[in-house]
């Protein structure tokens, strides 16, 4: 399970609503799997089911959005992986 916390940090009170891509690499040399999330709050957390621990996570990998983004950091509360979590609540075999 991958947990991503995002924050809109613009200086205005405006909160933008947009789809945003999150590129996830779980195998060396593989192309990133792209998950699309709907980002429409100042602070928002997204949980993405994964079969493996991510090797790399990239926000907006194709750079569709005009934005400045910092680096993702692997932290206990920011990026977590649970090998038993599956889509639809199914457990691993």
C-alpha contacts under 8 A as a table, 3 or more apart, distances in Angstrom:
res1	aa1	res2	aa2	distance
1	X	47	X	6.73
1	X	48	X	5.69
1	X	49	X	4.44
1	X	50	X	5.06
1	X	51	X	7.67
1	X	53	X	7.85
1	X	80	X	6.13
1	X	81	X	4.28
1	X	82	X	4.75
1	X	83	X	6.85
1	X	85	X	6.07
1	X	86	X	7.88
2	X	47	X	5.62
2	X	48	X	5.01
2	X	49	X	6.24
2	X	50	X	6.66
2	X	54	X	7.73
2	X	79	X	5.55
2	X	80	X	5.20
2	X	81	X	5.38
2	X	82	X	7.80
3	X	45	X	6.90
3	X	46	X	5.67
3	X	47	X	4.49
3	X	48	X	6.38
3	X	77	X	7.68
3	X	78	X	5.88
3	X	79	X	4.98
3	X	80	X	5.77
3	X	81	X	7.84
4	X	45	X	5.63
4	X	46	X	5.17
4	X	47	X	6.44
4	X	78	X	5.69
4	X	79	X	6.10
5	X	43	X	7.33
5	X	44	X	5.85
5	X	45	X	4.36
5	X	46	X	6.42
5	X	78	X	6.12
6	X	43	X	5.82
6	X	44	X	5.39
6	X	45	X	6.26
7	X	41	X	7.95
7	X	42	X	5.55
7	X	43	X	4.45
7	X	44	X	6.46
8	X	15	X	7.19
8	X	16	X	7.96
8	X	41	X	7.59
8	X	42	X	4.99
8	X	43	X	6.52
9	X	42	X	7.55
10	X	13	X	7.74
10	X	14	X	7.83
15	X	40	X	6.77
15	X	41	X	6.35
15	X	42	X	6.05
16	X	39	X	7.77
16	X	40	X	5.89
16	X	41	X	7.48
17	X	38	X	7.35
17	X	39	X	5.68
17	X	40	X	4.04
17	X	41	X	7.32
18	X	38	X	5.92
18	X	39	X	5.36
18	X	40	X	6.29
19	X	36	X	6.39
19	X	37	X	5.58
19	X	38	X	4.46
19	X	39	X	5.81
20	X	36	X	5.61
20	X	37	X	5.49
20	X	38	X	6.36
20	X	39	X	6.56
20	X	59	X	7.68
20	X	60	X	6.17
20	X	65	X	7.94
21	X	34	X	6.13
21	X	35	X	5.66
21	X	36	X	4.52
21	X	37	X	6.47
21	X	59	X	6.30
21	X	60	X	4.76
21	X	61	X	6.88
22	X	34	X	5.52
22	X	35	X	5.20
22	X	36	X	6.27
22	X	37	X	7.62
22	X	57	X	6.94
22	X	58	X	5.78
22	X	59	X	4.77
22	X	60	X	5.68
22	X	61	X	6.85
23	X	32	X	5.24
23	X	33	X	5.57
23	X	34	X	4.45
23	X	35	X	6.47
23	X	56	X	7.99
23	X	57	X	5.62
23	X	58	X	4.88
23	X	59	X	6.29
23	X	60	X	6.98
23	X	61	X	5.84
24	X	32	X	4.95
24	X	33	X	5.11
24	X	34	X	6.24
24	X	35	X	7.73
24	X	54	X	6.46
24	X	55	X	7.68
24	X	56	X	5.89
24	X	57	X	4.72
24	X	58	X	6.56
25	X	28	X	7.43
25	X	30	X	6.74
25	X	31	X	6.72
25	X	32	X	4.59
25	X	33	X	6.30
25	X	54	X	5.71
25	X	55	X	5.54
25	X	56	X	5.10
25	X	57	X	6.49
26	X	30	X	7.65
26	X	32	X	7.77
26	X	52	X	6.04
26	X	53	X	6.24
26	X	54	X	4.50
26	X	55	X	5.23
26	X	56	X	7.11
27	X	30	X	5.50
27	X	54	X	7.91
27	X	55	X	7.06
28	X	55	X	7.59
35	X	48	X	8.00
37	X	46	X	7.52
39	X	44	X	7.12
40	X	44	X	7.82
41	X	44	X	5.87
49	X	85	X	6.30
49	X	86	X	5.64
49	X	87	X	6.13
50	X	53	X	7.17
50	X	54	X	7.97
50	X	81	X	7.50
50	X	82	X	7.83
50	X	83	X	7.28
50	X	85	X	7.42
50	X	86	X	6.99
51	X	83	X	5.96
51	X	85	X	7.94
51	X	86	X	7.43
52	X	81	X	7.55
52	X	83	X	6.50
53	X	81	X	5.67
53	X	82	X	7.98
53	X	83	X	7.75
54	X	57	X	6.94
54	X	81	X	7.83
57	X	72	X	7.03
58	X	61	X	5.60
58	X	72	X	7.38
59	X	69	X	7.74
60	X	63	X	5.14
60	X	64	X	6.61
60	X	65	X	7.10
63	X	66	X	7.47
73	X	78	X	7.26
73	X	79	X	7.64
74	X	78	X	6.29
74	X	79	X	5.32
74	X	80	X	7.97
75	X	78	X	4.97
75	X	79	X	5.59
75	X	80	X	7.46
76	X	79	X	6.19
76	X	80	X	6.10
77	X	80	X	6.73
82	X	85	X	5.61
83	X	86	X	7.93
83	X	92	X	7.57
84	X	91	X	5.55
84	X	92	X	5.42
85	X	89	X	6.59
85	X	90	X	7.13
85	X	91	X	6.39
85	X	92	X	7.55
86	X	89	X	5.40
86	X	90	X	5.24
86	X	91	X	6.18
86	X	92	X	7.30
87	X	90	X	6.31
